[in-house]
Amino acid sequence: MPNNSYWLAEPHDPLPRARLSGPPDVAVVGAGITGCSCALALAEAGRRVRLYDAREIAGGASGRNGGFALRGGSAPYPVLVESLGRAHARSLWAWTEAELSALAEPAGNAFRSTGSLRLAADDEERDELEAEYEALRADGFAVEWREEPAPPLAGRYPAAIFHPPDGVLQPARLVRGLAARAAAAGVDIHEHTRIGSAEETGAETVVVATDGYPSGLLGALEGLIVPTRGQVIATEPVAERLFEIPHYGRHGFDYWHQAPDGRIVAGGFRDVSLQDEFTADEVTTPPVQSALERFVASLVGRPLRVDYRWAGIFGMVFDFVPVVGRVPGGDGLWVAGGYSGHGNVLGFACGRLVARAILGDRDPILDLFEPSRLVAA
């Protein structure tokens, strides 16, 4: 089946180019949202940075996702409270809110602040949403309860919660913009360059920012950030404005919104063939694609032509908490990834976070993201 990302198909200007002579201070492997935000932060602080990608800027999951920009992470807030403790969970959510706000400036017209709607598909999920709503309110986060969504979703979902800070992205445009800023700040960008070992970069410090795409560079961590495939479609333009904000339900297995040109962008349905989707094979498959088509037809009341189909690989982690910090046993080797499907905001934030740590400004939130926990588990 085709694999042509709607986001990557957008025309764009060539990157400005900077070239370093000699080895860089820091090499960043992976030119998605994490790698570009990390490289930019390091260059703006005066470091000599070389950025590599086996394909092109945003060519991986950063240009092949659903375009959501959400606070928090993959785990619902009460799950984080239970696993991390209330103080740590609150700090993590507040940090993601601040980073989402910070993302808006470099994103420019690639970002629209809309809020997002998390939907309950049944009464059990409704109870989960109510618990999340109460927990977020108790900890001072803005959130709104919706007893039943408006048409065309009325009668289909028993309840929803609205997250005011969230938004939608043209993610490839955002990442290309960050890369252009990075190049203007002196970052030497090498696309279509696969790195086989940290040593070949010539840098004393190397950041692996490939998330779910296997890099072969992570030693004992390799494979513990589990490659997971997400599939998405974009339909023909629809004149009616039905889904201005990002919608997601059924524990995140369904997600969709409407792009400015009217196309319905919908993803998910990994659970129709769940084991097959734990893979680094970046292809679209008939079972998931057919499920997405049927779902969109049910949302709008008629079948729609599908103009774009694509797949991207994200990194799933057993505890749904990012993996950011020094690689165990790796001298000068750092990792930032493991966003469990919430990489647009977390990737931007963690790229900046690891850059700060390399520069000597270590945020205590890195204690929650410690990579060695995966090896210990």
C-alpha positions in Angstrom: 0.0 0.0 0.0 1.1 3.6 -0.5 3.1 5.4 2.2 2.9 9.1 1.5 2.8 11.5 4.4 0.5 14.5 4.0 2.8 16.5 6.2 6.0 15.7 4.2 4.3 16.5 0.9 4.1 20.2 1.7 6.5 22.2 -0.5 9.3 23.8 1.5 12.4 26.0 1.0 15.9 24.4 0.9 17.7 24.6 4.2 20.4 27.1 4.7 23.8 25.3 5.1 26.5 25.7 7.6 29.7 23.6 7.5 32.1 22.9 10.3 35.8 22.2 9.8 37.0 19.4 12.0 35.1 17.4 14.6 32.1 18.9 16.3 31.7 19.3 20.1 28.4 17.4 19.9 27.0 15.1 17.3 23.2 14.6 17.2 21.9 11.5 15.5 18.3 11.9 14.3 16.9 15.1 12.7 13.4 14.9 14.0 11.8 17.2 16.6 14.1 16.0 19.3 17.3 16.2 17.4 16.6 19.6 15.8 15.5 21.2 19.1 18.6 19.8 20.8 21.0 20.9 18.1 19.4 24.4 18.1 19.7 24.8 21.8 23.4 23.6 21.8 24.3 25.9 18.9 22.7 28.9 20.5 24.8 28.2 23.6 28.0 28.3 21.4 28.7 24.6 20.9 29.9 23.3 17.5 27.2 20.8 16.5 26.8 18.4 13.6 23.3 16.9 13.0 22.9 13.6 11.1 19.9 11.8 9.7 19.7 8.6 7.7 16.9 10.2 5.6 16.0 13.9 5.7 14.8 16.5 8.1 11.5 15.3 9.7 11.6 12.1 7.5 10.9 9.8 10.4 8.1 9.9 13.0 8.3 13.7 13.2 6.8 13.9 9.7 4.7 10.8 10.0 2.4 11.3 13.0 -1.1 12.6 13.6 -0.2 16.2 14.2 -1.3 16.4 17.9 0.4 18.8 20.4 -0.7 17.7 23.8 0.4 18.4 27.4 1.2 15.4 29.6 2.2 12.1 28.1 0.9 8.7 27.0 -0.3 7.7 30.5 -3.4 9.3 32.0 -2.7 11.7 34.8 -3.9 9.4 37.6 -1.7 6.6 36.3 1.3 8.9 36.5 0.3 10.0 40.1 0.2 6.3 41.1 3.5 5.4 39.5 5.6 8.5 40.2 3.9 10.1 43.2 1.7 13.1 43.1 4.4 15.7 43.4 6.5 14.2 40.6 3.4 13.7 38.3 2.4 17.3 38.9 5.8 18.6 38.1 6.0 16.6 34.9 2.6 17.8 33.7 3.4 21.4 34.5 6.7 21.1 32.7 5.0 19.8 29.6 2.5 22.7 29.7 5.4 25.1 29.8 7.2 23.4 27.0 4.0 23.4 24.9 3.7 27.1 25.4 7.4 27.5 24.5 6.9 25.5 21.3 4.4 28.0 19.9 6.9 30.7 19.1 9.3 28.7 16.8 6.3 26.8 15.4 4.7 29.9 14.1 1.9 29.0 11.7 2.7 25.3 12.0 0.8 25.4 15.3 -2.8 26.2 16.2 -3.9 26.5 19.8 -7.2 24.8 19.9 -7.5 22.6 23.0 -8.1 18.9 22.7 -11.0 16.6 23.5 -10.4 13.2 25.1 -13.5 11.0 24.6 -14.9 8.1 26.5 -16.0 5.3 24.2 -18.0 3.5 26.9 -19.0 3.8 30.5 -15.8 2.2 31.8 -13.7 4.8 30.0 -16.2 7.5 31.2 -15.3 6.6 34.8 -11.6 6.8 33.9 -12.1 10.2 32.4 -14.0 11.4 35.5 -11.1 10.3 37.7 -8.6 12.1 35.5 -10.8 15.2 35.5 -11.0 15.3 39.3 -7.3 14.6 39.7 -6.3 17.4 37.3 -8.7 19.9 38.9 -7.4 19.0 42.4 -3.8 19.7 41.3 -4.7 23.1 39.7 -4.7 22.2 36.0 -7.2 23.7 33.6 -9.7 21.1 32.4 -13.4 21.0 31.4 -15.9 18.2 31.7 -18.2 17.7 28.7 -21.2 15.5 29.5 -21.8 14.6 25.9 -20.0 15.9 22.8 -21.9 18.0 20.3 -23.0 16.7 16.9 -21.8 14.8 14.9 -20.5 12.9 17.9 -23.7 13.1 20.0 -24.9 9.7 21.2 -21.6 8.1 20.2 -19.5 9.0 23.3 -21.0 9.3 26.8 -18.6 12.0 28.0 -15.3 13.8 27.3 -12.8 16.1 28.9 -11.4 19.2 27.2 -7.8 20.1 27.7 -7.5 23.9 27.0 -3.7 24.2 26.5 -3.4 21.7 23.7 -3.3 22.2 19.9 -2.5 20.8 16.5 0.6 20.9 14.4 1.9 20.6 10.9 4.8 18.7 12.4 7.0 18.5 9.4 6.8 22.3 8.9 7.7 22.8 12.6 10.7 20.6 12.4 11.9 22.1 9.1 11.7 25.5 10.8 13.7 24.4 13.7 16.3 22.9 11.4 16.5 26.2 9.5 17.1 28.0 12.8 19.7 25.5 13.8 21.6 25.8 10.5 21.5 29.6 10.8 23.0 29.2 14.3 25.8 27.2 12.8 24.6 23.5 13.0 26.2 21.4 10.3 23.3 19.2 9.0 24.1 16.0 7.1 21.0 14.4 5.7 21.0 10.9 4.1 23.9 9.9 6.3 23.6 6.8 8.5 25.9 6.7 11.5 27.2 3.2 12.4 29.0 4.0 15.6 29.4 7.0 17.9 33.2 7.0 17.2 32.7 7.8 13.5 31.2 11.2 14.4 34.5 12.4 15.9 32.5 14.1 18.8 33.2 13.6 22.5 29.5 13.9 23.1 26.8 12.1 21.0 23.1 12.4 21.4 20.9 9.6 20.0 17.5 11.1 19.1 16.0 8.4 16.9 13.2 7.5 19.4 11.6 4.2 18.1 13.8 3.8 15.0 16.6 1.4 15.9 20.0 3.2 15.8 22.4 0.4 16.9 24.1 3.0 19.1 22.5 2.4 22.5 24.2 -0.6 23.8 22.2 -2.2 26.7 19.3 0.1 25.9 18.9 -1.1 22.3 15.5 -2.6 21.8 14.2 -1.5 25.2 12.6 1.6 23.6 10.3 -0.7 21.6 9.7 0.2 17.9 5.9 0.6 17.4 4.1 1.5 14.2 1.5 4.2 14.0 -0.6 4.5 10.9 -2.5 7.5 9.7 -4.7 8.6 6.7 -5.7 12.0 5.3 -8.9 12.2 3.3 -10.1 14.4 0.5 -11.0 17.9 1.7 -14.4 18.1 3.4 -16.4 21.4 3.2 -18.0 21.1 6.6 -15.9 22.1 9.6 -16.5 19.1 11.8 -13.4 18.5 13.9 -11.4 21.8 14.4 -9.7 20.4 17.5 -7.8 17.1 18.1 -10.1 14.3 19.2 -8.9 11.0 20.7 -10.7 8.2 22.4 -10.7 4.5 23.2 -7.6 4.8 25.3 -5.8 6.6 22.5 -6.5 3.9 19.9 -8.5 6.4 17.8 -7.5 9.9 17.1 -8.4 12.5 14.5 -8.8 16.1 13.6 -9.5 18.3 10.5 -6.7 20.1 8.8 -7.1 23.7 7.6 -7.8 22.6 4.1 -10.7 20.4 5.3 -9.0 17.0 5.2 -9.8 14.6 8.0 -6.5 13.3 9.4 -7.2 10.1 11.4 -4.9 7.6 13.0 -4.8 4.7 15.4 -6.5 1.3 15.3 -3.2 -0.5 16.1 -5.3 -2.9 18.2 -6.9 -4.5 15.1 -3.5 -6.3 14.7 -1.7 -5.3 17.8 1.3 -7.7 17.7 2.0 -6.8 14.1 2.3 -3.2 15.0 5.3 -3.7 17.3 7.7 -3.4 14.5 10.2 -1.0 12.9 8.8 -1.8 9.4 7.5 1.5 8.3 4.7 0.3 5.9 0.9 0.8 5.8 -1.1 -2.4 6.1 -4.6 -3.3 4.8 -6.2 -4.3 8.2 -5.4 -1.0 9.9 -5.9 1.2 6.8 -9.3 -0.4 6.2 -10.3 0.2 9.9 -9.3 3.8 9.6 -11.4 4.3 6.4 -14.5 2.7 8.0 -14.0 4.8 11.1 -13.9 8.1 9.2 -16.9 7.1 7.1 -18.8 6.5 10.3 -17.8 9.9 11.7 -18.9 11.9 8.7 -21.8 9.7 7.5 -20.3 8.7 4.1 -17.2 7.2 2.7 -14.4 9.6 1.8 -11.6 9.3 -0.7 -8.2 8.8 1.0 -5.5 10.9 -0.6 -2.7 10.1 1.8 -1.7 7.1 3.8 1.4 6.8 5.9 3.1 5.0 8.8 5.7 6.1 11.3 7.7 4.4 14.0 7.5 5.7 17.6 9.3 4.4 20.7 7.1 2.6 23.3 8.4 2.3 26.9 6.9 0.0 29.5 6.2 2.8 32.1 5.2 5.4 29.5 7.8 7.8 30.8 10.4 9.3 28.4 14.0 8.0 28.4 16.4 10.9 28.6 20.0 11.1 29.9 23.3 9.4 29.8 23.3 5.9 28.2 24.5 3.4 30.8 28.0 2.4 30.1 28.3 4.9 27.2 31.1 7.4 27.6 29.8 10.7 26.4 26.7 9.0 24.9 23.2 10.5 25.6 19.7 9.4 24.6 16.4 11.3 24.3 13.3 9.3 23.3 10.7 6.8 24.5 7.7 9.1 24.1 5.2 6.3 23.7 3.3 8.1 20.9 3.3 11.6 22.4 6.5 12.8 20.7 5.6 16.2 19.3 5.7 18.1 22.5 7.8 15.7 24.5 10.3 15.5 21.7 10.7 19.2 21.5 11.0 19.4 25.3 13.4 16.5 25.8 15.7 17.8 23.1 16.0 21.0 24.9 16.3 19.2 28.3 19.2 17.0 27.2 21.0 20.0 25.6 20.7 21.9 29.0 22.2 18.8 30.8 25.1 18.6 28.3 25.7 22.3 29.0 25.9 21.7 32.7 22.4 22.8 33.6 20.8 19.6 34.8 17.1 19.8 35.5 15.9 17.5 38.4 13.1 16.2 36.2 15.8 14.1 34.5 15.7 11.9 37.6 12.2 10.7 36.4 13.6 9.9 32.9 16.8 8.1 33.9 17.7 5.6 31.1 19.2 3.0 33.5 15.7 2.2 34.8 15.0 0.3 31.6 18.1 -1.9 32.1 17.2 -2.5 35.8 13.7 -3.5 34.9 
